Amino acid sequence: MALAEEFHEIAGRVNNWGRWGADDEIGTLNLVTDEVVREAAAEVRTGRRVPLALPLRQDGVQTGLIPGRVNPLHAMVQLNQELFGPGTVACSDDAVTMGLQAGTHWDALTHVSHSGKLYNGRPAHTVTAHGGAEFSGIDKVRHLVSRGVLLDVARARGTDRLAGGHAVTPEDLEAAEEFAGARVRAGDIVLVRTGQVQVYLAGDRHGYGYPSPGLSVRCPEWFHARDVAAVANDTLTFETFPPEIENLWLPVHALHLVEMGMLQGQNWNLEELSTTCGETGRYTFLLSAMPEPFVGATGTPVAPVAIL
């Protein structure tokens, strides 16, 4: 089924193809300049660190809904093995098989395509079975540190968790800005809290994925206008699920990754951060969210840390 006309109209308004040159592979991360990082470093006042990643475990967030996206399968391949003979130092080693987007992760710009195209107009067929992403693989993101801003939409709406299916709107984002007393600016990494991860933390893996609140198809224009560098939230699907527009599946993915060239992250645990920001009255911080440099990968696990 063809994408709705509404989608194409929004795509035309947020498209960044060519903005940083025909050869660009990192999109809106170009907005994270040296000056942006220097200013972000000034957000550190107490040194308090808040981890934002879910534990990587075999009974993680994946339930089989997405084929091949398996939770980590952890195996020990050495157990106290004396490699250099009896009485020498013994080693234990492990190996893991997992979907790179199984837990807390970044989607690379090549994670989705539409109409046969990837970010900057490259053909979707440049992602291959053997080589992965020829262009804009996650390894092209060599570092990712910037100012983070928590937009706690749930708290701003006076609730601990948004209802399943709630579509977070630009108006919600602005209300969360006002609640935080902070304005999103160019080069920021925006973290949108819905509270949905509480469902997973309470043990309901299926309920975590469906029905889920998430970002509305109207949000990409807001992020584009603010020159946001990347966006992450605390849900499995990132956008509302089931979709807010019937039969229009993953439009926010396509607008962010393909049209804007903007990384997006899912399954971030923003609960402790929400509490910390509420206690301190500060919703901006230095955010370190470095991708693992898997060459040609369309996503990567990440263990982000907010530093206040």
N, C-alpha and C positions, 0 to 999 in steps of 0.2 A: 504494500500500500504506500502510495506517495506521501511524502511529508506534507503537512498542512500548510496552506498559504500563510497562516499566521507565523509559522516557524520561519519561513523564508523572509518575511518582512522583518522580523527581529534580527535574523542573521545578517541582513544587509546593513542594519544599523550598528552592529557590534563587530563587524569583520575587521580584523587586524592584518590581513594578508598584505605583505609588502611594507608594512609600517616600519620594520627594522631591517628591511632589505630582502631581496629574493632568496638569499641563502640562509636566512635566520632559522634556527631550530629550537629556540627556547621561549619564544613568544613574550608574554608579559613579564617573565623574569628579567627581561632587559630593564624593567623599571626599578629593580633592586640595585641601585647605584652605590658607589662608595659613600656618597653623602647620606643616602638613606640608611646604610648600615651604621655609619658613625652616629647618626641621630638615634637609631635603635639601641645602640649600646648605652646611651644616656638614660634609657628606661630602667637600667639595673640600679636599684637603690639599696636593697637589703641583701641581695644575693640568694633570696629564697627560690628554690627550684621546684617546679611542679611537672612530673612526668605525665604524658598524654597518651601513651600507647597501651592497648590491651595486651595481656599476656598472650604469647604465641603457644597454643596448646591444641591437642588433638580434638578436643571437644569445643573448638572455637566457634566463631560466628557463622561459618559456612554450614549449610544444611543440605547441599546438593541442588539447590535452586539453579545455580549457575554451573553448567557442565565443566568439569575439569578444574574448578577452583576449589582445591582440597585444603582442608586444615592441615597444619604441620604434622607430618609423620616423623617422629623422632626415633632414631635408632642409635645404639651404642656400637661402634665398630672396633673399639679397643677397650679392654677393661684391665687397668693396672698392668699393662704389658711391659715387661722389662726388655726393651728393644735391643739393648746392647749387652745382654747376657745376665745371668743370675746375680742378684745383689746390686744391679745398677738402678738408676732412676726409672720408675715405672710411669707409663702414660695411659691416660684414658681419652678417647676421641669419640665424637659423635658425628652423625650425618642427618640431614633433614631433607625431606621432599615436601614441597608445599606450593600452593598457588601464590604468586608474588603479590596478588591483591587479596589474599586470604584474611589478613588481620588489619591492623592500622596501616594505612598505605597511602601513597600518592598514585594517581593515574597519570601516566605519561601522555603526551599530546597525541600519541599514536594508538591510544587505547580504543578509541572509536573513530569511525569514518562515517560520512554520509554522502550520498550522490557520487560515490566513487572517489571522494577526495579526503585528504588529511589536511592538517594545518599548513598554511602558506600555499595551498593549491597543489600539493604533491599528490601523486596517484596513490590510492589505497593499496594497490598491488605491490608497492614497495615494502610492505610488511609481508615477509615470507616465512614458510614453515622452518626453513633451515637457518636463515640469518636473522629472523626477527625483524625489528624496525631498522630499515636502512637509514632513515632520517628521524630525528627527534625522538630517539630512544631515550630512556630515563638516564642513561649514562652521560647524555649531553648536559644534564643538570649537574654541574661540577660542585656546586655549593648552594645552600639555601638557608641563609640567616637573614632575618629582617625584623622589623617591628611587627609584633602580633597584636591583634585587637580581638578581644572576645565580645561578640555580639550575642548576649544571653537573651535570646528571643523569648524563651520560656519564662524566665524571671520577669522580663519587661512586661509580659502579658499577665503577670500575677499568678503563675502556675509553676509547678515543679517539672511538668512534662507536657508537651503539646500533644493533642489528641492525634491518634493515627489518621493519616490522610490529610492533616492540616498542611496547606501550602503556604510556606513562608514568603511573604510579599516584600516589595521594597518599603512599604509602609511599616512592616514589622521590623525591618532592618534599621530604619530611621528611629523608630521608637526605642530599639535596643541601644542605638547610639546615644540617645537622650538619657536613657537609664544609666548608661556607662559614664556619661559626661565626657565622652571622647569622640572625636570625629575621624572617620577613616580617611586616610590620605594616600597619595601615590606611593606605590612600592610596598604597601602593607600586605601582610598575610592575615586574612580575616577568618576567624573561627566562629562558626554559627552553632550555638547550642540550642537543641530542641528538647533535650532530656531523654530522647529515645533509647540511648544506650543503657539506661536504667533497666529496661525490659530484659536485655541480655544479661546484665549483671545479676538480675534476680533469678536467672536460670531458664527463661523462656526464649530459646533460640529462634523458634519459628515466629513467635509474636514480635520479636525484634525486627524481623524483615518485613512483616506484613500484618496489618496495614501500618504504614510508616509516614510520619511527617517528613517534610523535606523542602527543598527550595523550589519556588514557583518558576515557571518559564519566563516570568517577568523580571526575575532578579539579575540575569546577565547584563541587561542594560544599565542597571544600577552599578554593578561592579565595573563595567566599562567606563561609565561616566566618572567614577572615582579613581580609575587607573590602578585597580587592585592587582597585586602580583600573583596571588594564589588564594584559594578558598578551601577550607575543610570543614566537615561537620561530624556529628556523632550518630550517624545512621548508616545502615547497610547500603542503601541505594542512592544516597545523596539527595536526589530529588524525591518528591512525594510519590508514594507507591501505594495503591495503583495510581496511574497518571491522572493529572488534573484535567487534561484534554483527552477525551476518549480516543483510544488507538494511536496516540502520539507517545511512543515509548522512548525514554531517555533523551528528550529534547535538550535538557539542560547540559547533559554530557556533551552533546554535539555542538551546542553553542559555545560552551567554555573551551573545550579541547580543540575542536576543529576550526571554528570561526574566530575565536579570540586568541587561541594559543595560550590558554591559562590553565595551569595545573589545578586539579581538585583532589581532595583527600576524603576518605571515608573511614568509618569505624574508629574515630578519635574519641578517647575518653575525656570528656570535658567536665566531669563531675567535681573532681578536686579543684580544678581551676576555677569553676564557678564559685565554690565555697571560698577559696582564697581571695578571689577578686572582690567578693562581697564583704569579706572581713576587712580587707585593706582599703576598699573604695577605689581600687585601681584596676582598670580593665585593659591597660596596654602594658607591654612587656617585650623583652628581647626573646625572640623565638628561634630556636635552632631545630631545623627539620630536614636534616641531610639525607638525601636519597642514597640507597645502596647502589653502586655503579654497575649494575648488571648490563653488559653490553647488548644493545638491541632490544632490551626489554620494554614492554608496554606498561609497566608498573613496577612498584618496589615497596617492600616493607619499610616502615620508618618508625623510629622511636623518638618522637618529638619531645622537647623540653622547653617549658616557658620559664624564663628567669626574670624575677621581679626585683 
